[in-house]
């Protein structure tokens, strides 16, 4: 009987990890004039960067959205070469417990930062989400 309980306990922990969905944040440098993009992102448990993203390239963060619906990543982007223009924003936020996340595509352009979301509970068409702060 103890063996069965241990098995069920271990199996349930494994299933909780499986039920939690894979999520991804992808940040692309779509700036002109060979400007580099400085990026640093963080969650409750992780810090990614800082890193420099060359023009036309991207950085991606993959993680498991948690079962409680509280997964969140915050990011700061800065526009090179002087890195005066910047923006702090929520790059990923789980909407509720059954939202496994999907992929959040962020594009840094001259006039602002754009978002497109695929998968998850609520896909979003491409739109300008933030202006740069001077």
C-alpha positions as a Markdown table, in Angstrom:
| # | Residue | x | y | z |
|---|---|---|---|---|
| 1 | Unk | 0.0 | 0.0 | 0.0 |
| 2 | Unk | 2.9 | 2.4 | 0.8 |
| 3 | Unk | 4.4 | 1.7 | -2.6 |
| 4 | Unk | 1.2 | 2.7 | -4.3 |
| 5 | Unk | 0.9 | 5.9 | -2.3 |
| 6 | Unk | 4.5 | 6.8 | -3.1 |
| 7 | Unk | 4.0 | 6.1 | -6.8 |
| 8 | Unk | 0.8 | 8.2 | -6.9 |
| 9 | Unk | 2.5 | 11.1 | -5.1 |
| 10 | Unk | 5.5 | 11.0 | -7.5 |
| 11 | Unk | 3.2 | 10.6 | -10.5 |
| 12 | Unk | 1.0 | 13.5 | -9.4 |
| 13 | Unk | 4.1 | 15.8 | -9.1 |
| 14 | Unk | 5.2 | 14.7 | -12.5 |
| 15 | Unk | 1.8 | 15.4 | -14.0 |
| 16 | Unk | 1.7 | 18.9 | -12.4 |
| 17 | Unk | 4.8 | 19.7 | -14.3 |
| 18 | Unk | 3.4 | 18.2 | -17.5 |
| 19 | Unk | 0.1 | 20.1 | -17.2 |
| 20 | Unk | 1.9 | 23.4 | -16.8 |
| 21 | Unk | 2.5 | 24.7 | -20.3 |
| 22 | Unk | 5.6 | 25.8 | -22.1 |
| 23 | Unk | 5.7 | 29.5 | -22.7 |
| 24 | Unk | 8.1 | 31.6 | -24.6 |
| 25 | Unk | 9.1 | 35.3 | -24.8 |
| 26 | Unk | 11.0 | 36.3 | -28.0 |
| 27 | Unk | 12.5 | 39.8 | -28.3 |
| 28 | Unk | 13.6 | 40.8 | -31.8 |
| 29 | Unk | 15.8 | 43.8 | -32.8 |
| 30 | Unk | 13.9 | 45.4 | -35.7 |
| 31 | Unk | 15.7 | 48.8 | -35.3 |
| 32 | Unk | 17.3 | 50.6 | -38.3 |
| 33 | Unk | 20.7 | 52.0 | -38.9 |
| 34 | Unk | 22.5 | 49.1 | -37.3 |
| 35 | Unk | 21.4 | 50.0 | -33.8 |
| 36 | Unk | 21.9 | 47.4 | -31.1 |
| 37 | Unk | 19.3 | 46.5 | -28.6 |
| 38 | Unk | 20.2 | 46.0 | -24.9 |
| 39 | Unk | 17.9 | 43.6 | -23.0 |
| 40 | Unk | 17.5 | 42.4 | -19.5 |
| 41 | Unk | 14.6 | 40.3 | -18.2 |
| 42 | Unk | 13.7 | 38.8 | -14.9 |
| 43 | Unk | 11.0 | 36.8 | -13.2 |
| 44 | Unk | 10.6 | 35.9 | -9.5 |
| 45 | Unk | 13.2 | 33.1 | -9.9 |
| 46 | Unk | 15.4 | 34.1 | -12.9 |
| 47 | Unk | 17.4 | 36.9 | -14.4 |
| 48 | Unk | 18.2 | 36.9 | -18.1 |
| 49 | Unk | 20.9 | 39.2 | -19.4 |
| 50 | Unk | 21.9 | 41.9 | -19.7 |
| 51 | Unk | 22.6 | 41.0 | -23.3 |
| 52 | Unk | 23.0 | 42.9 | -26.6 |
| 53 | Unk | 20.9 | 41.8 | -29.5 |
| 54 | Unk | 22.3 | 42.7 | -33.0 |
| 55 | Unk | 20.0 | 44.1 | -35.7 |
| 56 | Unk | 17.7 | 41.4 | -37.2 |
| 57 | Unk | 18.4 | 38.9 | -34.5 |
| 58 | Unk | 16.4 | 37.9 | -31.4 |
| 59 | Unk | 16.7 | 36.5 | -27.9 |
| 60 | Unk | 14.2 | 34.0 | -26.5 |
| 61 | Unk | 13.3 | 32.8 | -23.1 |
| 62 | Unk | 11.5 | 29.5 | -22.7 |
| 63 | Unk | 10.0 | 28.4 | -19.4 |
| 64 | Unk | 7.1 | 26.5 | -17.9 |
| 65 | Unk | 4.0 | 28.6 | -17.0 |
| 66 | Unk | 3.1 | 27.6 | -13.5 |
| 67 | Unk | -0.1 | 25.8 | -12.4 |
| 68 | Unk | -1.2 | 28.7 | -10.1 |
| 69 | Unk | -1.3 | 31.2 | -13.0 |
| 70 | Unk | 1.2 | 33.6 | -11.6 |
| 71 | Unk | 4.1 | 33.3 | -14.1 |
| 72 | Unk | 5.5 | 36.8 | -15.1 |
| 73 | Unk | 8.5 | 38.2 | -16.9 |
| 74 | Unk | 9.5 | 41.8 | -16.8 |
| 75 | Unk | 12.0 | 43.3 | -19.3 |
| 76 | Unk | 13.9 | 46.4 | -19.9 |
| 77 | Unk | 15.0 | 47.3 | -23.5 |
| 78 | Unk | 17.4 | 50.1 | -24.4 |
| 79 | Unk | 18.1 | 51.4 | -27.9 |
| 80 | Unk | 21.7 | 51.7 | -28.9 |
| 81 | Unk | 24.2 | 53.2 | -29.6 |
| 82 | Unk | 23.9 | 55.6 | -26.6 |
| 83 | Unk | 21.1 | 53.6 | -24.9 |
| 84 | Unk | 19.1 | 56.8 | -24.0 |
| 85 | Unk | 15.8 | 55.5 | -25.3 |
| 86 | Unk | 14.4 | 52.7 | -23.1 |
| 87 | Unk | 11.3 | 51.0 | -21.9 |
| 88 | Unk | 10.4 | 48.8 | -18.9 |
| 89 | Unk | 7.5 | 46.5 | -19.4 |
| 90 | Unk | 5.8 | 43.2 | -18.6 |
| 91 | Unk | 6.9 | 40.8 | -21.3 |
| 92 | Unk | 4.9 | 37.9 | -20.2 |
| 93 | Unk | 2.0 | 37.6 | -17.8 |
| 94 | Unk | -0.1 | 34.5 | -17.3 |
| 95 | Unk | -3.8 | 35.5 | -17.5 |
| 96 | Unk | -5.1 | 32.8 | -15.2 |
| 97 | Unk | -4.3 | 29.3 | -14.0 |
| 98 | Unk | -5.5 | 27.5 | -17.2 |
| 99 | Unk | -3.5 | 29.8 | -19.5 |
| 100 | Unk | -0.4 | 28.0 | -20.5 |
| 101 | Unk | 1.2 | 31.0 | -22.0 |
| 102 | Unk | 1.9 | 30.5 | -25.7 |
| 103 | Unk | 4.6 | 32.6 | -27.4 |
| 104 | Unk | 4.9 | 36.4 | -26.9 |
| 105 | Unk | 6.7 | 38.0 | -29.8 |
| 106 | Unk | 8.2 | 41.5 | -29.0 |
| 107 | Unk | 9.7 | 43.6 | -31.8 |
| 108 | Unk | 11.8 | 46.7 | -31.0 |
| 109 | Unk | 11.3 | 49.3 | -33.7 |
| 110 | Unk | 12.3 | 52.9 | -34.1 |
| 111 | Unk | 8.8 | 54.2 | -33.1 |
| 112 | Unk | 8.2 | 51.8 | -30.3 |
| 113 | Unk | 7.8 | 48.2 | -29.1 |
| 114 | Unk | 5.4 | 45.9 | -30.8 |
| 115 | Unk | 3.6 | 42.7 | -29.5 |
| 116 | Unk | 2.1 | 39.7 | -31.2 |
| 117 | Unk | 0.9 | 36.7 | -29.1 |
| 118 | Unk | 0.4 | 33.2 | -30.5 |
| 119 | Unk | -1.1 | 30.3 | -28.6 |
| 120 | Unk | -2.3 | 30.5 | -25.0 |
| 121 | Unk | -5.8 | 31.5 | -24.1 |
| 122 | Unk | -5.9 | 34.8 | -26.0 |
| 123 | Unk | -3.9 | 35.2 | -29.2 |
| 124 | Unk | -3.2 | 38.9 | -30.1 |
| 125 | Unk | -2.5 | 40.4 | -33.6 |
| 126 | Unk | 0.5 | 42.6 | -34.0 |
| 127 | Unk | 0.1 | 46.1 | -32.4 |
| 128 | Unk | 2.3 | 48.8 | -30.9 |
| 129 | Unk | 2.3 | 48.2 | -27.2 |
| 130 | Unk | 4.8 | 50.8 | -25.9 |
| 131 | Unk | 6.6 | 54.0 | -27.0 |
| 132 | Unk | 10.2 | 54.5 | -26.1 |
| 133 | Unk | 11.0 | 56.7 | -23.0 |
| 134 | Unk | 13.6 | 59.4 | -23.8 |
